[in-house]
Amino acid sequence: MVLELFLNAVVAGILLGGFYAAVALGLSITFGQLDIVNIAHPAFVIVGSYTTYIINESLGLDPILAGVLATPIFFGAGVLLYRFYYVSFERTGQESLSGLAFFFGIMFIVEVVLIMVYGVDYRLVEADYIGKTISFGFIIIPIRMLAPFLMASVMTLGVYLYLSRTFNGRAILAVSQDRLALQLMGADPVKIKQLALGIAVATAAVAGSLLIIIGPVEPSVGRLYIGRVFAIVILGGMGSIGGTMTAALMIGVVESLVATFYGPSWAPAVGFIILLVTLAIRPQGLFGRA
Amino acid sequence: MAAVFIAGMIFTEVADNEFYFFASYVVLQAVIMATAWNILGGYTGYVNFGSAGFFGVGAYTAIALHKAFGLPLPLLILAAGAMSGLIGLGAGYLTLRIKGVYFAIATLALAIVFETIAINWEFVGGASGAYILTPEEFLFFDSYIEMLFMLILSLAIGSVVVARYLSTSRIGRGLAAIRDDEIAAECNGVPTLKLKLISTSVMGAMMGVAGAPYPFFVTYVDPASAFNLLIAVNAIAMPMIGGTATWLGPVIGALVVGGMQEIITVTISSEMNLLVVGVMLVGFITLAPKGIVGLVQDYLKKRRSR
């Protein structure tokens, strides 16, 4: 009985962890590669959820498809955000702390605007597969967890291939390490960072659609993800996509076990506690470049 | 400072609309929070996103001790200050390993951890919150809220006095050295760890002190309100809008933003007031990083040089 509970919790945790990777992916690019502390990323994910909700409700499209359709708009928003950030902070060289407070303010504004427009009611999407389950013996897998896991894996793999195989992708990996060398290779650092933040925000659209498939969403849900995603990115070694995926799966499993054996109200603290311990003991993460 | 206190006393005698006291209480609480945040954020250069955590710990320490032993408010305030001060001390030791943006994120994590503990602590009501009964007697004041008003006014004056002392004394110069270049300060013999511990402990204690009377002010507290993100946002926004360089900045920021919030909440809506704070924070960080005090100083300088 305990074993069944344990195995079910582990499987649920892996599925949850895959989804966390999708949420952390964008931050892994901005924070890990560009040193832009985009604390507002979880808020953008919530915007992705609401966009999905609107498309699903008005056009009846599949939520995941809706999320993918929204990516170009999110990409554009990310590009504009970087332009603004660059002109206001990066160019004047006071990015770290002012930039952090800036994104903190953006996060708050996004949340308040969502509350003003949609209220604090929980919103959800409709699709045929939500609510169905498959079972293997005593292990029960809800499709509303499996579909996000698969989509998250596809997206993470896609971003990984883009970053490691294409010229622009490799330029993104290089930009925080050596600006000058990048310029000598014929790439404009500002344009590359702009592209990277665009991609990072675009992943929030898909991650948001996955979030609202997993469960109903209201504007302040995003806050709980701040600890999780930063824990994942730092534990994963700042910007390594493989590390991010591994760390996300770990946190998913630990949270799921805590929720099963100690009660769901303790689960949100797991990510934050792991984050604090990581920062205090091993700030370079498990797979980090020291 | 004494003049402000006397003015407050006169205010309790003259004003009879209770709303003014409620509004002033909120603004004065904001003065304490902003002043406390600035001791670490402005003087020392460590950004704290977890102000709501220290505030909430203060509020919940007061609730727990009130429920367990029925202690009077002044003792509760002392205990809450000690408790949050200790947590501040712990956060100070964190700065040994965690610097810059990592410290800011760690404080945010700290706040959520304490909120989760409060949610799971049944003795103080858990997630559904706790009620506090207001006492029947209120010393020599006309009403309960007038007493709370004078209490928070005294606490606010006390905080500002401490903050001003810290900024003008040797400690303040040490803190400024840490803010500008921690490694250089350490090399020049500035006892950085000791100063940082003073800074984080005083900040934590002040926020705890601000949180302790809060349950008695609202009479009903749940984790969502005591650890509200708005408290953290205000604690950052007010010093940044007022100006972080001096002890005066946070006070001006708190009075301007806090006063505006009260007016907007009453005349438009409470959501609008949240939006305005967010927009003002982003606007001031991007356009006027030195805040209102900085703007006024620049203006005065320009006029003098003309």
Interface residues (C-beta under 8 A of the other chain):
Chain A: V37 I39 S88 F89 Q94 S96 L97 S98 L100 A101 F102 F104 G105 I106 F108 I109 E111 V112 V113 I115 M116 S220 R223 L224 I226 G227 F230 A231 I234 G263 S265 W266 P268 A269 F272 I273 L275 L276 L279 A280 I281 P283
Chain B: G45 V47 F49 L94 R97 I98 G100 V101 Y102 A104 I105 A106 L108 A109 L110 I112 V113 T116 I117 I119 N120 A127 L229 V233 I236 A237 M240 E271 M272 L274 L275 V277 G278 V279 L281 V282 I285 T286 P289
